[in-house]
Amino acid sequence: MGRSAEHVYTDSNAIQALEALVRELPTNGHVRLLLKDGATCEGIIVERPNVQLYQNAEAQEGINGEVRLERPDRPDWHRWVWLDDIARVEHLDSTMGSEC
């Protein structure tokens, strides 16, 4: 397995929470992510993320996911954010109504 993550989840409640978060992250959505460490990150979602199988440092397999943000005003900028690092999503546009 080539995909590794610091944190992976096997508990069904944790996986359902990650899946619910995915539904809040539509392709081309303009969002501000409030992270669990208190930081924020704003950008356009390149593609709706998926939960996937990863392996942690202890070789335990579990679920996590990443979302990639870009900013049109800074073409060389992008950021990957782990789904489990997100505390809250603020939608800065109306894309949630257009993608179901």
C-alpha positions as CSV (number, residue, x, y, z in Angstrom):
1,M,0.0,0.0,0.0
2,G,1.5,3.4,-1.0
3,R,-0.9,5.7,0.7
4,S,0.0,6.7,4.3
5,A,-1.7,9.0,6.8
6,E,-0.9,10.1,10.3
7,H,-4.4,9.2,11.5
8,V,-6.6,6.4,10.1
9,Y,-10.1,5.5,11.3
10,T,-11.9,2.1,11.6
11,D,-14.8,3.1,13.9
12,S,-18.0,3.4,11.9
13,N,-19.0,6.6,13.7
14,A,-15.7,8.3,12.8
15,I,-16.0,7.1,9.2
16,Q,-19.6,8.4,8.9
17,A,-18.4,11.8,10.2
18,L,-15.7,11.9,7.5
19,E,-18.3,10.9,4.8
20,A,-20.6,13.6,6.0
21,L,-17.8,16.1,5.7
22,V,-17.2,15.0,2.1
23,R,-20.8,16.0,1.3
24,E,-20.0,19.5,2.5
25,L,-17.0,19.9,0.0
26,P,-18.4,20.2,-3.5
27,T,-16.1,20.5,-6.6
28,N,-15.4,24.2,-7.3
29,G,-16.9,25.2,-4.0
30,H,-15.3,28.3,-2.4
31,V,-14.8,27.5,1.3
32,R,-13.0,28.5,4.4
33,L,-11.9,25.5,6.4
34,L,-11.6,26.0,10.2
35,L,-9.1,23.5,11.3
36,K,-9.0,21.7,14.7
37,D,-5.7,23.4,15.5
38,G,-7.3,26.9,15.2
39,A,-5.9,27.7,11.8
40,T,-8.0,28.6,8.8
41,C,-7.5,27.8,5.1
42,E,-9.5,29.4,2.3
43,G,-9.7,28.3,-1.3
44,I,-11.6,26.6,-4.2
45,I,-12.1,22.9,-3.9
46,V,-10.4,21.3,-7.0
47,E,-12.5,18.1,-6.7
48,R,-14.9,16.6,-4.2
49,P,-12.7,14.5,-1.9
50,N,-13.3,10.8,-1.2
51,V,-12.7,8.8,1.9
52,Q,-10.0,6.2,1.1
53,L,-8.0,3.4,2.7
54,Y,-4.7,4.5,4.2
55,Q,-2.1,3.0,6.4
56,N,-0.6,4.7,9.5
57,A,3.0,4.5,10.8
58,E,2.0,1.4,12.8
59,A,0.8,-0.3,9.6
60,Q,-2.8,-0.2,10.7
61,E,-5.2,0.3,7.8
62,G,-8.1,2.6,8.1
63,I,-10.1,5.5,6.5
64,N,-9.2,9.1,6.0
65,G,-9.2,11.5,3.0
66,E,-7.7,14.7,1.7
67,V,-9.2,17.8,0.0
68,R,-7.1,20.0,-2.3
69,L,-7.7,23.8,-2.3
70,E,-6.5,26.2,-4.9
71,R,-6.7,30.0,-5.2
72,P,-7.4,31.7,-8.6
73,D,-5.6,34.8,-7.5
74,R,-2.5,32.8,-6.7
75,P,-2.0,30.2,-9.5
76,D,1.1,28.7,-7.9
77,W,-0.6,28.2,-4.5
78,H,-2.4,25.0,-3.5
79,R,-2.9,23.1,-0.2
80,W,-3.9,19.6,0.7
81,V,-5.9,19.3,4.0
82,W,-6.7,16.0,5.8
83,L,-10.4,15.6,6.3
84,D,-9.9,14.7,10.0
85,D,-8.1,18.1,10.5
86,I,-11.3,20.0,9.6
87,A,-13.4,21.3,12.5
88,R,-15.9,23.3,10.4
89,V,-16.6,24.3,6.8
90,E,-17.8,27.8,5.9
91,H,-19.2,28.1,2.4
92,L,-18.3,31.4,0.7
93,D,-20.4,30.8,-2.4
94,S,-23.6,29.0,-3.4
95,T,-22.2,25.8,-4.9
96,M,-23.8,23.6,-2.2
97,G,-27.2,24.1,-3.9
98,S,-25.9,23.1,-7.3
99,E,-24.2,19.8,-6.5
100,C,-26.2,17.0,-4.8
